[in-house]
Amino acid sequence: MNKGDLINKIADGANLSKAQASDALDSVLGSISGALKKGDKVTLIGFGTFSVSKRAARTGRNPQTGKTIQIAAKQVIKFKAGKSLVDSVN
């Protein structure tokens, strides 16, 4: 499923136009993104939890040349699926 398919499902399920469903989805994704940028944790009960974690700088190896390279530290987004989501898949 891609974003267009999801917008169609939201529009059908909530009896909205596709434009309204697209605006609603963009608003939700923007809110989640904004909270993660601030370092907050986003928990959607029954769906899962988004959080931000710091990954330390480390050395790596270029697979083509074999040279050692430095990989910069960065923040990564983690997602842990909720129990209801896991149960619905299994």
Secondary structure in CASP SS format (residue, H / E / C, confidence):
PFRMAT SS
TARGET T0000
AUTHOR 0000-0000-0000
METHOD secondary structure of the structure
MODEL  1
M C 1.00
N C 1.00
K H 1.00
G H 1.00
D H 1.00
L H 1.00
I H 1.00
N H 1.00
K H 1.00
I H 1.00
A H 1.00
D H 1.00
G H 1.00
A H 1.00
N C 1.00
L C 1.00
S C 1.00
K H 1.00
A H 1.00
Q H 1.00
A H 1.00
S H 1.00
D H 1.00
A H 1.00
L H 1.00
D H 1.00
S H 1.00
V H 1.00
L H 1.00
G H 1.00
S H 1.00
I H 1.00
S H 1.00
G H 1.00
A H 1.00
L H 1.00
K H 1.00
K C 1.00
G C 1.00
D C 1.00
K C 1.00
V E 1.00
T E 1.00
L E 1.00
I C 1.00
G C 1.00
F C 1.00
G E 1.00
T E 1.00
F E 1.00
S E 1.00
V E 1.00
S E 1.00
K E 1.00
R E 1.00
A C 1.00
A C 1.00
R E 1.00
T E 1.00
G E 1.00
R E 1.00
N C 1.00
P C 1.00
Q C 1.00
T C 1.00
G C 1.00
K C 1.00
T E 1.00
I E 1.00
Q E 1.00
I E 1.00
A C 1.00
A C 1.00
K E 1.00
Q E 1.00
V E 1.00
I E 1.00
K E 1.00
F E 1.00
K E 1.00
A E 1.00
G C 1.00
K H 1.00
S H 1.00
L H 1.00
V H 1.00
D H 1.00
S H 1.00
V H 1.00
N C 1.00
END
